[in-house]
Amino acid sequence: MAHRHIDKYSPMKIFLVLLFVFSIAYVHFRGRVRHKVTRQLGDHSSFLAPVNVFLYLFSKLPAKPYLPVESFPELKPLQDNWQEIRAEAQQLLHVGEIKSSQNYDDVGFNSFFKSGWKRFYLKWYGESHPSAMKLCPRTTELLQGIGTVKAAMFATLPPGSKLVRHRDPYAGSYRYHLGLDTPNDDGCYICVDGENYAWRDGEAVVFDETYIHYASNQTEHNRIILFCDVERPLKYRWATAFNRWFSRSVMAAAAAPNDAGDKTGGINRLFTRIYKIRERGKALKKRNRTRYYLEKWAVVAALVLVFIYI
């Protein structure tokens, strides 16, 4: 009886495993810059690879690292009012509200904090944070008038800091950066799929954050930007409906608070509990990289086998 059960369901499970494999390969070979295969297999972008391939296939805009800002006319009010937005960001920085996470409650950006990167959330795949509505009413007012902006924050990159090469895990949005208080220097830049863009005050850029990218500030001036996730335009309404459902159901669960009055999503609550496991992994990787990768891939292989045969 058990044997017939395995025979009946294994082909579907094998199909799903192959779907993941081919989707990860598609993500890996997309673009000119790539991770090592071992890193890509364990990268968080691989877990959402089938969803992302679906979104790539039905995208309205071409597959390019940078997109024309003019393709998103609804964002123009942000650039038109950049000085008002800058004033609120500078005030937040002055009073210490643009800060790093202290409680491991920011799964999406936790690794950035060690380089000095800081943020203040305005919204995250849902309503504006109460703290943002109180402390920067003009910026939240502007954002609330733009339905395609799914997430937003102020983000700083201090002098001498660098964010490592990475892909963002979810292709349901594009990334919008608006320069607010920047070095206005080519030494402060983001590199997306091998192409550099240097931030400038009052200037905006849109890029596909699922290409490998990194940022560097080689100047002596801090950088402050408005950072937004903007809904990826898709060819069909049903594809857009799926993307919005996924955003509400999954991405919203990664919400992180500015203070105790803001919501913490379920993924971040879970991340806080399991962070000790991640710390153990990091410590093992420093001591013995070979053992770290052997353990990592043994666990992955075991999970695949359990999925197929149970």
N, C-alpha and C positions, 0 to 999 in steps of 0.2 A: 504493500500500500504506500509506504513511504517512498519506495523507488519510483512508482508511477507519479507521485506528487512532484518529485524532483524533475522527472522527464517532462511533465506538463508545463512547468513554470520556468525552467532553466533557460530555454531559448529567449524568452522575453528579457530575463535578467542579463543574459549575455549580450543581447542587443543594446540594453541600456549602458552596459560597461563599454561596449564598442563606441556608442554615441559619445560618451565622455572622452574616450581616447581620441577620436577624430576631432572633436570640438577643441580639446586642449591643443592638438597639433595645429589646428587652424589659428587659434589665438597665438601660439608660439611663433608661427611663421609670418604673421601679419606684421608688416612694418620692416624697416631695415635693421633696427636694433633689437637684439634678443637677449633674454636671460640664458644662462647655461641650462641644458635640459633638466638636470637634477633640481635646479632651483624652480624652474617653471612647473615641474610636476607637483611640487609641494607648495606652490604659490597660491595665495587666496583667490587669484583670478581664475585658477583652474577649477575651483569648486563651482563657479557660476558659468563655466565655459559654454555649456549647451544653451543657456539663456542668452548669453552674449552673442553667440553665433546667430541665433534667431534674430536678435535686434540688428546686427550688422546686415543681414540679408535683406531686411525690410527698411533700411535707412533711406531717407529722402536725399540726404547730402552725401557727397562723395567721401570715400575712405581716405582722408588726409589727416596728418597730424594737427594742422591749424585750419580753422574754418573762418570765412569772412565774417566779421562782426555784423556786417550789413544783412546777413542771412537771418539775424535775430532782431528785427526792428523793434520788438516789444521791450528790448533792453535799453533803448535809447534814453528813457527818463533817468536811468542810473548815471549814465555819462553826462547828461545835461546838468545834473545836480551833484556832481562829484565833490564839489567844494563843501557843500552842506554835509555830505556823507563823511568826508575827511574830518570835518570839525568834530563830529560825534565820535569817530574812531580815535582821534587824538586825545579827546577828553577821557575816553575809556582807558587808553594806555596810561594817561597821567595818573589816574586814580587806582591803577593796578588791576583793572577788570579783564584786560586781555592777558590771559595766563595759561599755564599748562595744567593738565589734570593731576590731581594729587592722590586720587583714590583708585587708579586703574579702571576708571569708568568710561573710557573713550577708546573702544576697540578699533575704530577706524583710523585713528591718528596717534595711537599710543607711542609708536616707535619714533615719531617725529620730535617728541618733547626732549629727548636726551641731547638734541643738537641746539636747543634753545628756542625752537619754534613755539609760538604761543597762538591761542585763538580765543575768540568770543563768539559763541553761536548766536545767530539771529533767528534761524529756523532750521529744522531738519526733517524733511519729508513729512510735513504736517503744519500745524499752526506755528506762528511766531512764538519764541520763548517768552514767558512773562517778564523775565529779567531784561530782555532786549526791548520789549515794548515800553518798559519803564525808563531805561537808561538811554536809548537811542530811538526816540519816537519817529523822527523824520525818516530815518533809514528803513525802519520797519513799515512805515506807511507806504513808502515807495515800493518795497518788495511785495507787500500785500496786494498791490495793484497789478502785479505781473504773475499771472497764473502758471507760466511755464518755469518759474524759478522754484525748484523743489527744496533746495537747501541753500543756506548762506551763512557766512561768518566773516569777521575781521580776522586777518592772519598776519603775524609779524615774522620776519626772518632777520635775526640780529646780525651785526657785522661779524664776518669770519665764519659763518655757519653754512652748512650744506645738508640738503636732504638727499638720501641715497636713491639710487635708481630703483624704480618700482612701477608697477601697473596698478591702477585702481581696479577693484574687483568687478564693478558693475557698469555695463555699457548703456544703461538706460538714460544717460544724461551726457552732456558735454560740460566742460569746465569753463567758466567765465572769470577772468581776473580784471579788476579795475584798479589801476594804480592810484593810490591816495597820497601817501607820503613816502616817496622812494628816493634812492640815491640818484636817479636820473643818469645812470652810468651803465655802460656795457658790462661792468664787472658784477652787476647784480642781475641775474637772469634765470630763466627756466629753459631747459633743453628737452624738447619733445621729439622722440624718434631721430635724434641727431641734429635737430635744428634749434638754434638759440633764439630766444626772444628776451630782450631786456626791458624791464618795466619802466614806465614813465608816468609822471603825475598826470592824471586826467585822461590817460589812454587806456583802452580796453583791448583784450585779446581773448579769443575763444579757441580751445584746443580739445582734442580727444584724449581724455586722461587714461584710456585703456591702451594707448601706446606707452612704451617705456619712457619715463621722464625722470628728471631730477632737477633740483634747484640749488643755486649757490649765490652767496652774497660775499664777494671778495672786497667790498668797500668798507669804509669806516662809518657808514650811515645805516640806520635801521630801515627796514622796508615794511610798510603797511599797505595791504591791499584789501579790497572787497572781493571775496571768493564765493562764487555761486555754482551750484549744479543746476543746469538748465535742461529741461526735458528734450531728449533726442527726437527730432521730427521723423515720423515713420510714414510709410506710403499708404497704409490702410488703417481705417478706424478700429478694426478689431485688434490689430497689432498694437495700436496706441492704448486701447482699453486694457490689454494684457500688461503692458508696461506700467500703466498707472496702478493697476491692481498689485503688481509686484512691488512697486514703490511703497504703497500704503501698507502692505502686509509684511514685507521683509525689511526694506531699507529703513522704514520708520522705527523698527525695533533696535536700530543702532543709535538712537538718539542719546546724546550726552548732555548733561546739565551745565549751566554756568554757575548756578548756586542751588541751594536746597529747594527753592520754589519751582524749579524747572523739572520736567519729566525726564526720567532715565528709562530708555527702552529695554525690552527683555533681553536682547543680545548682550547689552552692556552689563546688565545685572548678573547674567551668567558669566561673562568675561571676568568680572570682579572676583567671582568665586574660584575660577579655575586658573587665575593668573599664576599661582604657585607652581602649577605644572609647567607653564611656559617658562618661568624663571629657572626651573630645574633643567629644561631643555637647553636654554641659553648657556647655563653654567657647564653642562656636559659638552656642548659644542666648542666652548673655549678650551676645555681640558683635553678632549679627544674627539676630533671631528669624524674620524672613521667610525667610532662606536655610535656617535650621534646619528649618522646617516644610516647605519645598519639597523639601529632600533627604529628609526623613523620609517624606513621602507618595509621593515618586517611588520609593523603595525598596519601600514597601508595595504600590503599584500593580504594580511589576515582579514581585514575588513572587506576587501573585494571577494575573497573566497567565501566568507560568511554570507555575503549578499547573494552570491550565485547559488550556493548549495543549501541554504537554510530557508 
